[in-house]
Amino acid sequence: MNRAPSRLRSEILIRQKENDPVFFFDFDGTLTKIEQTPDEVKFRPIAKFIVEQLARRYAVGIVTGRALSDIKKLIGIRGIYYSGNHGVEIEGPGLTFVEPKSAESADYLDTIVPKLKTKLRQYGPIVQHKKYSIAVHYRTVEAGLVRRLLDDLESITRQPVKSGKVRLQLGKKVVELKAPVEWDKGLAIEKIVKKTRRSGKVFFFGDDMTDEFGFEKVNSLKGVSVYVGRLERKTHAKYYVESPAALIGELAKFLFEIG
Ligand SMILES: [Mg+2]
């Protein structure tokens, strides 16, 4: 880990305005605040307006843990890049990609969704089937039951994890089952950057554990990594803003400056 991140100011963005930067955003907790369940989350018109304006001039990508089909619908902006399932699926100008191992595991995930739903129902989690992964969200689960839910989840998945059919990944009050492959948001960002053929700095804004791969990648590309939220844990990001609203504020100042 590097030193504590510094507060992102719009000046840092403004300095890059003529250099053809590329902007990547996570969605939940980055462009919008987190709600009790993923279905309650909305993309606010002001945030949409800002991202749209940015995309008129620069290459923009949304890199999320949600399914690609879901995020495309939520964002609803044409001509930008979308990556779902933490980088596994990518779609955008001149690029359509599904990570091959994840594509293979989709059928297997189909078969275990009913079992997970049935066995975990008693705790009240939200089990989201995202084609190339399954997310078990436990924000809605009573605090006293979380341990038991996680224990059950662990015992249900022990065998498939052992035999290399799936792996588990932790996020903010969520456990995800996915293909046992080293693939992450950082690799998706790199793939998209190559496609855009832009030479400017790569910006990535994110908030969750899975965004750390993006921060590390962007650091290695000498870009600008920005953590969104209160600094409650260590991060590889070089900068931070304290909330999604503060991020939108800095982007608005930047857009005002570039006219
Ligand atoms: Mg997030």
Residues whose N, C-alpha, C, O or C-beta is under 5 A from the ligand:
A	BS01	MG	D26 F27 D28 G29 T30 D207 D208
